[in-house]
């Protein structure tokens, strides 16, 4: 059974940093591209970042460039999102999501974690 | 960025009704369009990929159609468990973008 479990969320002050993790199991993690998608409270979905299976290709939303960094460790079956200089409008549930097609960064998310809440507030 | 506009934003229907949601892209996205269902407090769930392909395990009452800039999502006979918010999403080009969502309620 495919499982994605996020962790690392919490309350952080504006300007602070946080590192989210996503532990994957039930599939060959090293062959799939992965993504982060966020959802502000009561709002819609926003794609944040994608990373190819071997980290060859990394994409990030223009509005987050310079503050957010995606990475992965295939040996640990884990995905990460380093978030720096956090702002109040970064408050959201952050989901990790698997790209549906093996070996491709295609933008179709077939499995999602349960999400981890990040709250940026003083 | 490609803007995705869903209509309506909310919808109330009765069990057994046929329900249709539309999604318009701000530019041609061919068939690079997905539909997701999100129930309250839960992660989204992929229902339809590539505009019209039913994801494995998804009931056949769900369907999608369209190409280019106009897309339609249909529930042929609404069931109580279909109460959720539905999102379209384009993957023609980065950044991937979602529609604003359609909240479906039971009348």
Boltz contact constraints between the chains, C-beta under 6 A:
constraints:
  - contact:
      token1: [A, 44]
      token2: [B, 98]
      max_distance: 6.0
  - contact:
      token1: [A, 44]
      token2: [B, 100]
      max_distance: 6.0
  - contact:
      token1: [A, 44]
      token2: [B, 101]
      max_distance: 6.0
  - contact:
      token1: [A, 45]
      token2: [B, 87]
      max_distance: 6.0
  - contact:
      token1: [A, 45]
      token2: [B, 98]
      max_distance: 6.0
  - contact:
      token1: [A, 47]
      token2: [B, 95]
      max_distance: 6.0
  - contact:
      token1: [A, 47]
      token2: [B, 96]
      max_distance: 6.0
  - contact:
      token1: [A, 59]
      token2: [B, 94]
      max_distance: 6.0
  - contact:
      token1: [A, 61]
      token2: [B, 95]
      max_distance: 6.0
  - contact:
      token1: [A, 95]
      token2: [B, 43]
      max_distance: 6.0
  - contact:
      token1: [A, 107]
      token2: [B, 91]
      max_distance: 6.0
  - contact:
      token1: [A, 107]
      token2: [B, 96]
      max_distance: 6.0
  - contact:
      token1: [A, 108]
      token2: [B, 34]
      max_distance: 6.0
  - contact:
      token1: [A, 108]
      token2: [B, 49]
      max_distance: 6.0
  - contact:
      token1: [A, 108]
      token2: [B, 91]
      max_distance: 6.0
  - contact:
      token1: [A, 110]
      token2: [B, 46]
      max_distance: 6.0
  - contact:
      token1: [A, 112]
      token2: [B, 43]
      max_distance: 6.0
  - contact:
      token1: [A, 112]
      token2: [B, 44]
      max_distance: 6.0
  - contact:
      token1: [A, 114]
      token2: [B, 43]
      max_distance: 6.0
  - contact:
      token1: [A, 115]
      token2: [B, 43]
      max_distance: 6.0
